[in-house]
Amino acid sequence: MFKRYAVFYTPIGPLASFGAAWLGWDSATGAFVAHPEVPDIDVAAVTARPRKYGCHATLVAPFRPAPTTDLTQIEQSAEAFAACHAPAPIGKLALRHDHGFLALRPVTQSAALSNLAAELVQAFNLLRAPLTAEDITRRRRARLSARQDQQMLDWGYPFVFDDFHFHITLSGRIAGAAADGVLDALEPRLLPLLEHDYAVEAITLMGEDEAGMFHQIKRFALRG
């Protein structure tokens, strides 16, 4: 049914509703959503690249399952992980234009959040198939550091451990005045959502369908 799997943080409540509408895809229901109308901004174009993932922060990057791994095993691994790990604080989020795209990022990333992500990567590593030569070539186009390149080879994704930065992506690549215009439009819409503290209280197992869209398979409450 799904060609790749991933583990995401998926918000619930008002932030989830905002994110689904802004990006145009609700991963919880598996349905496209109408974008908000924003004067002078083509929201569909701005959000085209991240739309397929829905409103999320990546904890375990998308991976193809190993030949001997099926969905039941992946779900069991997620359940076992959730049973022995506690929620991790995110704190307050801020809208930033970093690394060429707009995202919500923690004002301060906690050690607990970094540790949770690291342990997830380690827990799921044996479930993934090795990267293909095409995967490796594509990743290396991002001009990885030597450490990131080795992490890609060892763990399937370059931005793990000390290179992990929690973020909820809200745009594709966007620069200059265009980025400023989207920031100005987003800030007042997001202001009520940025007054709250957030936490990773559950991990969400995701599946990528044949069309490339990601669906929420199951949320696992962290209860360790």
N, C-alpha and C positions, 0 to 999 in steps of 0.2 A: 504493500500500500504506500509506504514512504520510501524514498531513495536515500535520504540522509536523516540523521537525528541530531539533536542539540539539547543543551540544558540552558534555559534562560531564566532570568528574573523577569516576571511579567507582573506589572502592577495591577491592582484592582481598584474599583471605585472611580472617582472623578479623573484621576490621572490616566487610567486605562481608557476611559471614554474619550478624553481629549486626544490621546495618542492614536486611537483607532480612527477617529475622524480626520485628524491632521494628516496621518499617513495614508488613509484610504483603505485600510485593511484591518479587520478585527480577527485576530488569530484565535480568539476564544470561540467564536461562532463559525469561523471559516467563511467569512462573507466580506465582500467589498462594501465600503462605507463612503457616502458622499463627503467630499471635502468641504470645509468651511469656505465661504466666499470672503476673500481678503482683497481689498482694493489694490490694484497695480502689482499683484503677486500671483503667478501661476503656481498654485500650491501643488497641483498634480506633477508639474515638471520638477519642482524643488524636491519633492519627496519620492520621485520615481525609483531611485536606487535603494533606499531602505524599506520601501513599501512591503516587499515580499516577506520580511521578518516580523512585521507588526511592531507594536510598542513593547520594547524589551531592553534588557541589558544582557549581553552574552556572558555566561559563566563557563560553559563548555562549548567551544565553537562547533559548527556543523561537521559531522563526520559520517562516512559510510561505515556501516557495521562490518565487523570481521565476518568471514565466510561461515564461521560456526556460531555466530551470534544472531539471535532473533529479538523481536520486540519484547517478548516475555522476559527474557534475560535482562534487557535494558531497563524495563520497568522494575524488576526485582532489585537491580543495583541502585536505582533511584530511591526505592522504598527503604532499602537497608541504609543508605547514606542519610536519608532524612530522619530515620529513627534514632541516630546517634550524633546528630549535629544540631546545635542550637541556632536560633535566628541570629543574624548579624546586622548591626546598625548601619544604615546608610547616612542618616542625619538629614540635614537640609540639602536640597538640590539647587544648583544655579545654572542658568542658561549661558553657555559659552560657545564661542567660535574658535575651536582648537583643531589643529591637524587638518584644516581645510573644510570642516563640516560643523554644523550646529548640533549640539547635544546638551542634555541635562547631565551634569556631573556633580558628585558630592562636593560640598564646600571643603570638606576635609575627608579623605578616604581613610577609614579606620583600619587598624591592623586586623581586626576580626573579619572584616569584609574581604581583605586581601587573602587571609588564611583560608576562609571558606572557599574562595575561588580556586586557590592552589590545591586544596584537598579534593575538590571536585574533579579537576583535571587529572589528578593522579588516580582517583577512583574509577574513572571511565576510560582510562587509556587502553586497557587490555580489550575493551569492547570494540575498538575502532579498527578498520582496515588500514593498512599502510597507505601513505600518500602515494599518488601516482607521479610519474615524471612530469606530467602536465600540471599537477597540483603544485609541485615544487617550483617549476618555472614561473607559474603565475604569481606565487607568493614572493618570489625573488624580484619581481618587478617593482616591489615596494621599497627597494634599497634597504634591506634589513641589515642590522648590525650583526657582527659575528655571533654574539650571544643569541639574538633573535633567530638567526638562521639555524643554529644548533637546536634551539627549542622547537622550531618547526619540525626538524627531522626527528627529534626525540619524542615530542608530544603532539604533533599534528597541527600546531598553531604557534606562530611566533610570539604573540603578545600574551604571555602567561608569566606567572610568578612576579618578579620585580618589574616586568613590562606590562602587567595587568593594570588597566585603568578603567574602573566602572563608568559606564556611560549609557545613556538612552539616546540613540541617534534620532535626529529630527530632520535631517536633510542629507542630500548627496553633496558632492564637492561644490562649493560655492565660495566666491571670493569677492573682495573689494566692496564696492557700493551695493552690489546685489545682496551680499551677506548682511550689511548694515540695515538694508530695507526689511529683510525678513526678521532680523533681530528686533527692530522697532515694532513690527507687527505682532510678533510672538510675545514680547515681554508683558504687555497688559493682559493678554489672554492667560498667561501662565501665572501671573502674580498670585492669585488666590491658592494655586496649587503648591507654590514654593514656600508658603508659610509654615508647612507641616514638616515634621521629621518622618523619615521613611526607614524601613528595615526590610531586609530579605527574610521574610517569615516562611517562605515556601520556595521550592525550586519547581520549575515547570519543564517537563519533558516535551520536546517539540518534534514534529515530523515535517519533512519537506515533501510535498506532493510532486507529481510528474510535471506540473506546470511551474514548479519552483516556488510555490507559496508555502509558508510555514503555518502549521496548525498546532494548537495546544492539545496534546494528547492527554496529559494528566498533571495536576498540581500535587506536590507532596509537601505537606506541612513539616517544617523543621521542628523537631520535638525532643532533641537530645538534651 
